């Protein structure tokens, strides 16, 4: 097994392509990526492209990060209709609509000429002067990560490094039991070694855990998700984020799950997934 250290990146950039590192591998096969590094990669590329477009519109050189003229990611849906291989990946970002209050991007990921996954990202303009109206639900944080039980999630029998096994996790409510799971995660893997590790990318890198935490059974995760949807109502803060499962349903080999995502301050968004039963 190849070891990784804290802060190791998920990809390198070579000849206009993103090349996965060992840290991006999934637990099912060493030849396929985990969904979280794919989500982080898409989010990084969208934020970078959004910064360039806003910079061009403002007559500046463009940039990276979540504060791009107050336009920021509010919703992102990724369709994982093929396994993403441990191979050179070509990422294409197409602006669908760039307006004053809204921006929409389509992302396509190819390897060796084959389309592997696609995503739609919706960015909305934030304004602190607008405030917030309405009730908030499930918004309080589940204590603090230091109070939760340390756990290393790693698929039994793996002979390779996989993304979940490189993360620090702490269980406020462990997955696989009768209660809805609540897990703190400290994601520390930037997309590239020299790239800004924005809080939006950090949130995207844990959103995929909604499916395994909701569907986990003793000894196996039970289902493999075919999509990831992330919603963000504010910019996340800090290194520690939690996934709180709030809904799960399953029938005829298909499961759906929803989770609240948050940080030490409380909830900042949500994630959801549709999954197919996995009998291996």
C-alpha positions, 0 to 999 in steps of 0.5 A: 500500500502506498502511504499518503501524508496530510495535505497530499493533493488529489491530482497533478496537472500534466499537458492540459490534463489532470492526473490522479494521485494515489489519494484519489483511488476508490475503495472498490478498485485501485483502477477507479477513483472515489467520487469525492476527488471527482467532485472536488476537481469539478468544483475547483475547475468551475471556481477557476473558470468563474473567476476568469470570466468575472475578471474578464468582465471587470477588465481584470486578469481573473482569479480563483476562489469562492469570492468572485464578484459575490457569485458563488456555487449554490448548487452542483449536480454530478452524474457518475454514469461511468467509473472514472478511471485512474488515468489522465482526465480531460476536463471541459468547462462550458459556460451556459449562462453568465449573468449579473445574478446567476451563472451556470456551467456544464462540466464534462470529464473524458478519458481516452475520448470517452465521456465519463461524467457530467455536471451542472453547477449553478452559481448565485450572487450573494449579498450580505445586506440581504440577510436571511428570512425564514425558519432554519431546520437542523442547523445546530452543530453536533457538538465538537469534533474533539468530543466525537469518537475517532474512526478511520474509514477503510474498506477491509482487505484493501491492498491500496490507498483509498481516499476515505482511508486517508481522511480523519473522521470522528463519529458523533453517531456511527454509521451502520446503526439504528440512529441517523449517522453524524460524522465529522470529517477533516478533509485536507487534500487540495486538488493540486499542490499549488492550488487554493483549497477553497472552502467550497472545494472542501465541502464538495470533497465530503458531499459524496459521503451521504450515500455510504453513511446512509446505506452502510451495513456491517462489513460493506457499504451496501450501495454505490451512488450514481450521482452527487448533489451539493447545495450551499447557502453560505461559505463553509468555514474551517477544516472540520465539516460534518455530514448529518444524515436526515433521510434515507429510503430504499426499494427494489435495489435503489436508495436515495439519501439526504444529508445536512452539511455543516461546520463548527458554526452550524449547517451551511448546506446539504447533499443528496444521492441516488444509489444502486445496490452493490452485492459484492 
